[in-house]
Amino acid sequence: MEFAAPSVYLRTMTDQTSAAPLRQRKPDWIRVKAPTSKGFGETRALMRELQLNTVCEEAACPNIGECWTKKHATVMILGDVCTRACAFCNVKTGMPRAVDAGEPGHVAEAAARLGLEHIVITSVDRDDLPDGGAGQFVKVIRALRAATPRTTIEILTPDFRGKMPAAVAAIVAEGPDVYNHNLETVPRLYPTIRPGARYYASLRLLEEVKRHDPLIFTKSGVMLGLGEARLEVHQVMDDMRSAGIDFLTMGQYLQPTPKHAKVIEFVPPAGFSAYGAIARAKGFLQVAASPLTRSSYHAGEDFAQMRAARAALVAKTAR
């Protein structure tokens, strides 16, 4: 399936690179209002009280105002310092502190006090730990199951470089409802955008999740606007489907600071809609594709729709 798009969207990769300004002005469709609501303040106060980090803040998510107003926050465990230095990410890089033994209990308390029906837990990369931090994910899932058993749990993990099989086995054994790991971009751009990771290692991680539990929902996402070509994005979709991934998210990359990778283009909403249509045609159970889409944006609603889509597919197959 092909789609029509503005000529700027279909530039060659060479043209994109040479034409990119130092810092592009955001188009109207990507702008959001500064958060000022009471709910936002209450969510922030709770995160500070429980000494929890959030990817909403650390990654400068544009949706923080909307999500925190609804008291939806994505908790980032294992500290706020990452051992990697990806060119797109705003999280601090360096030597992390010791793992906080009280963190799992604080996450569970936050979920209970916020009344969350669905929670997303992510982390920094912790290449310094023997298990890559998998044990902390296990403890957080257990704490959530004990404190808020009706809350569905979505985890967004790093790639556990060099420790992946054992890490995935331990986490999947705890039965999270959704296992997310983002591919982030197309393979060609990994050396500059995600130099500490490997594209096919990330695909293998998601395949390993399905090998341990074929019924677990798997999810992955990519950023657009980094200089990827349309056919490269289509190939990533095919690779994801070959790995059995159920849910694809696609959002616009935004440059956090001048030192990070530049935005090569702002993909228009129509371009995201077209990509979304292609992804659905390729068989994903759920697709979220828009300029402001992020991994955990509307995660609860999307999970409910994905679960319903699978149930409908199973019912249709059983006829």
C-alpha positions as CSV (number, residue, x, y, z in Angstrom):
1,M,0.0,0.0,0.0
2,E,1.4,3.4,-1.0
3,F,0.2,6.9,0.0
4,A,0.3,10.4,-1.2
5,A,2.2,13.0,0.8
6,P,3.7,16.4,0.5
7,S,6.9,16.5,-1.6
8,V,8.9,17.5,1.5
9,Y,7.9,14.3,3.1
10,L,9.1,12.2,0.2
11,R,12.6,13.8,-0.1
12,T,15.5,11.6,-0.6
13,M,17.6,10.8,2.5
14,T,20.5,12.9,1.0
15,D,18.2,15.9,0.5
16,Q,16.8,15.5,4.1
17,T,20.3,15.5,5.6
18,S,21.6,18.4,3.6
19,A,18.5,20.6,4.0
20,A,18.1,20.1,7.8
21,P,18.5,23.4,9.7
22,L,20.2,23.5,13.1
23,R,16.9,23.6,15.0
24,Q,13.6,23.5,13.2
25,R,10.6,25.4,14.5
26,K,7.8,23.1,15.6
27,P,4.7,23.1,13.4
28,D,1.3,23.9,14.9
29,W,0.3,20.3,15.1
30,I,3.1,19.4,17.5
31,R,2.6,22.2,20.0
32,V,1.0,21.6,23.4
33,K,0.0,23.9,26.2
34,A,2.0,24.2,29.4
35,P,0.5,22.1,32.2
36,T,-1.3,24.1,34.8
37,S,-4.1,21.9,36.1
38,K,-4.8,20.8,39.7
39,G,-4.4,17.2,38.7
40,F,-1.0,17.8,37.2
41,G,0.2,19.4,40.5
42,E,-1.2,16.6,42.6
43,T,0.5,13.9,40.4
44,R,3.8,15.7,40.6
45,A,3.5,16.1,44.4
46,L,2.9,12.4,44.8
47,M,5.9,11.4,42.6
48,R,8.1,13.7,44.8
49,E,6.6,12.4,48.0
50,L,7.3,8.8,47.1
51,Q,10.7,9.7,45.5
52,L,9.8,8.2,42.2
53,N,11.2,9.2,38.8
54,T,9.1,9.4,35.7
55,V,10.0,9.2,32.1
56,C,7.3,11.9,31.6
57,E,9.7,14.4,33.2
58,E,13.1,12.9,32.4
59,A,12.4,12.5,28.7
60,A,10.5,15.8,28.5
61,C,7.4,14.2,27.1
62,P,5.1,16.7,25.3
63,N,2.0,14.9,26.7
64,I,2.8,15.3,30.4
65,G,0.2,18.0,30.9
66,E,-2.6,15.8,29.5
67,C,-1.5,12.6,31.2
68,W,-0.7,14.0,34.6
69,T,-4.0,15.9,34.7
70,K,-5.7,12.5,34.4
71,K,-3.2,11.2,37.1
72,H,-1.5,8.9,34.6
73,A,2.2,8.8,35.1
74,T,4.9,6.4,33.6
75,V,7.2,5.4,36.4
76,M,10.9,5.1,35.6
77,I,12.6,2.6,38.0
78,L,16.3,2.0,38.7
79,G,17.1,5.7,39.1
80,D,17.3,8.6,36.8
81,V,20.8,8.1,35.4
82,C,21.4,5.9,32.3
83,T,24.5,4.0,31.4
84,R,23.9,4.6,27.7
85,A,24.0,7.8,25.7
86,C,21.5,7.6,22.9
87,A,21.4,10.6,20.6
88,F,17.6,11.1,20.9
89,C,17.2,10.7,24.7
90,N,17.1,13.4,27.3
91,V,17.7,11.1,30.3
92,K,21.0,11.9,32.2
93,T,24.0,9.6,31.4
94,G,26.6,8.5,33.9
95,M,27.3,6.2,36.7
96,P,23.9,5.3,38.4
97,R,23.3,5.1,42.2
98,A,22.6,1.9,44.0
99,V,19.2,0.3,43.4
100,D,16.6,1.6,45.8
101,A,15.2,-1.4,47.8
102,G,12.1,0.6,48.7
103,E,11.2,1.5,45.1
104,P,8.8,-1.5,44.4
105,G,6.7,-0.6,47.4
106,H,6.6,3.1,46.4
107,V,5.5,2.2,42.9
108,A,2.7,0.0,44.2
109,E,1.6,2.8,46.6
110,A,1.6,5.3,43.8
111,A,-0.6,3.0,41.7
112,A,-3.0,2.5,44.5
113,R,-3.3,6.2,45.5
114,L,-3.7,7.3,41.8
115,G,-6.4,4.6,41.3
116,L,-4.7,3.3,38.2
117,E,-6.4,0.7,36.1
118,H,-3.3,0.3,33.9
119,I,0.3,1.3,34.8
120,V,3.4,1.5,32.6
121,I,6.8,0.8,34.2
122,T,10.0,1.6,32.4
123,S,13.6,2.1,33.4
124,V,17.0,3.5,32.4
125,D,19.6,1.2,31.0
126,R,21.6,-0.4,33.8
127,D,24.5,-2.1,32.1
128,D,26.3,-1.9,35.5
129,L,24.1,-4.5,37.1
130,P,24.6,-8.3,36.8
131,D,21.0,-8.8,35.6
132,G,20.7,-5.5,33.8
133,G,18.0,-4.5,36.3
134,A,15.6,-7.4,35.5
135,G,15.3,-8.2,39.2
136,Q,13.9,-4.8,40.0
137,F,11.2,-5.2,37.3
138,V,10.3,-8.6,38.9
139,K,10.0,-7.0,42.4
140,V,7.9,-4.1,41.1
141,I,5.5,-6.4,39.3
142,R,5.1,-8.5,42.5
143,A,4.5,-5.4,44.6
144,L,1.8,-4.2,42.2
145,R,0.1,-7.6,42.1
146,A,0.0,-7.6,45.9
147,A,-1.2,-4.0,46.3
148,T,-3.5,-3.4,43.3
149,P,-4.3,-6.9,41.8
150,R,-6.8,-5.4,39.3
151,T,-4.3,-3.0,37.8
152,T,-3.0,-4.3,34.5
153,I,0.8,-3.9,34.1
154,E,2.7,-2.8,31.1
155,I,6.5,-2.9,31.2
156,L,8.9,-1.1,28.8
157,T,12.3,-2.6,29.3
158,P,15.8,-1.9,28.0
159,D,17.5,-4.6,25.8
160,F,19.5,-6.2,28.7
161,R,22.6,-6.3,26.6
162,G,24.5,-9.5,27.2
163,K,22.0,-10.7,29.8
164,M,18.8,-10.9,27.7
165,P,17.7,-14.5,27.9
166,A,17.7,-14.8,31.7
167,A,16.3,-11.3,32.1
168,V,13.4,-11.9,29.8
169,A,12.7,-15.3,31.4
170,A,12.5,-13.9,34.9
171,I,10.3,-11.0,33.9
172,V,7.8,-12.9,31.7
173,A,7.4,-15.5,34.5
174,E,5.8,-12.7,36.6
175,G,3.1,-12.3,34.0
176,P,3.0,-8.7,33.0
177,D,0.0,-7.9,30.7
178,V,2.1,-6.1,28.1
179,Y,5.8,-6.4,27.3
180,N,7.1,-3.4,25.4
181,H,10.6,-2.8,24.1
182,N,11.1,-0.1,21.5
183,L,13.2,-0.5,18.3
184,E,13.2,3.3,18.1
185,T,14.4,3.7,14.5
186,V,15.4,1.9,11.3
187,P,18.5,-0.3,11.3
188,R,20.6,2.1,9.2
189,L,20.3,4.9,11.8
190,Y,21.4,2.8,14.8
191,P,25.1,3.7,14.7
192,T,24.3,7.4,15.2
193,I,20.9,7.3,17.0
194,R,21.1,4.3,19.2
195,P,24.9,3.4,19.2
196,G,24.8,1.3,22.4
197,A,22.1,-1.1,21.0
198,R,21.7,-3.5,18.1
199,Y,18.5,-3.6,16.0
200,Y,18.4,-7.4,15.6
201,A,19.2,-7.9,19.3
202,S,16.1,-5.9,20.1
203,L,14.0,-8.0,17.7
204,R,15.3,-11.2,19.3
205,L,14.3,-9.9,22.7
206,L,10.7,-9.5,21.6
207,E,10.8,-12.9,19.9
208,E,12.1,-14.4,23.2
209,V,9.2,-12.9,25.1
210,K,6.7,-14.7,22.8
211,R,8.7,-17.9,23.0
212,H,8.2,-17.9,26.8
213,D,4.6,-16.9,26.6
214,P,2.9,-16.8,23.2
215,L,-0.2,-15.1,24.7
216,I,1.5,-12.1,26.3
217,F,0.9,-8.9,24.4
218,T,4.1,-7.5,22.9
219,K,4.6,-3.9,21.8
220,S,7.3,-1.8,20.2
221,G,7.6,1.7,18.8
222,V,9.6,3.9,16.4
223,M,10.3,7.6,16.1
224,L,9.8,9.3,12.8
225,G,11.6,12.4,11.5
226,L,15.2,11.2,12.0
227,G,16.0,10.8,8.3
228,E,14.4,7.4,7.8
229,A,13.0,6.5,4.3
230,R,9.4,5.3,3.9
231,L,10.4,1.9,2.6
232,E,12.7,1.4,5.6
233,V,9.8,2.1,7.9
234,H,7.7,-0.5,6.0
235,Q,10.6,-3.0,6.5
236,V,10.6,-2.4,10.2
237,M,6.9,-3.1,10.3
238,D,7.5,-6.4,8.5
239,D,10.3,-7.3,10.9
240,M,8.0,-6.6,13.9
241,R,5.3,-8.8,12.5
242,S,7.8,-11.6,11.9
243,A,8.7,-11.3,15.6
244,G,5.0,-11.6,16.5
245,I,4.7,-8.0,17.8
246,D,1.0,-7.1,18.5
247,F,1.1,-3.3,19.0
248,L,3.0,-0.7,17.1
249,T,3.5,2.9,18.2
250,M,4.8,5.7,15.9
251,G,5.4,9.2,17.0
252,Q,7.4,12.3,15.9
253,Y,10.9,12.7,17.2
254,L,11.5,16.0,19.0
255,Q,15.0,17.3,19.7
256,P,15.3,17.7,23.5
257,T,18.4,20.0,23.4
258,P,20.7,21.4,20.7
259,K,23.3,18.7,21.6
260,H,20.9,15.9,20.6
261,A,20.2,14.5,17.2
262,K,18.5,17.0,14.9
263,V,15.0,16.7,13.6
264,I,15.3,16.1,9.9
265,E,11.6,16.6,9.2
266,F,8.3,17.0,10.9
267,V,6.1,14.3,9.5
268,P,2.5,15.7,8.9
269,P,-0.5,14.1,10.6
270,A,-1.6,12.7,7.2
271,G,1.7,10.9,6.9
272,F,1.2,9.3,10.3
273,S,-2.3,8.3,9.3
274,A,-1.0,6.6,6.1
275,Y,1.6,4.7,8.1
276,G,-1.0,3.6,10.5
277,A,-3.2,2.3,7.7
278,I,-0.3,0.3,6.3
279,A,0.5,-1.1,9.8
280,R,-3.0,-2.3,10.3
281,A,-3.0,-3.9,6.9
282,K,0.1,-5.8,7.9
283,G,-1.8,-7.4,10.8
284,F,-0.9,-5.5,14.0
285,L,-3.7,-5.9,16.6
286,Q,-3.3,-2.3,17.7
287,V,-1.6,0.7,16.1
288,A,-1.1,4.2,17.5
289,A,0.4,6.6,15.0
290,S,0.3,10.4,15.4
291,P,2.9,13.2,15.9
292,L,2.3,13.2,19.7
293,T,2.1,9.4,20.1
294,R,4.6,8.1,22.7
295,S,5.0,4.6,24.1
296,S,2.7,5.1,27.1
297,Y,0.4,7.7,25.7
298,H,-3.2,6.4,26.2
299,A,-1.7,3.1,27.1
300,G,-4.6,1.9,29.1
301,E,-7.2,2.6,26.4
302,D,-5.0,1.1,23.8
303,F,-4.5,-2.0,25.9
304,A,-8.3,-2.5,26.3
305,Q,-8.7,-2.1,22.5
306,M,-5.9,-4.5,21.8
307,R,-7.3,-7.1,24.1
308,A,-10.8,-6.7,22.5
309,A,-9.2,-7.1,19.0
310,R,-7.6,-10.4,20.0
311,A,-10.8,-11.7,21.5
312,A,-12.7,-10.8,18.3
313,L,-10.0,-12.5,16.2
314,V,-10.1,-15.7,18.4
315,A,-13.9,-15.8,18.2
316,K,-13.8,-15.4,14.4
317,T,-11.2,-18.1,14.0
318,A,-13.3,-20.5,16.2
319,R,-16.4,-20.2,14.0
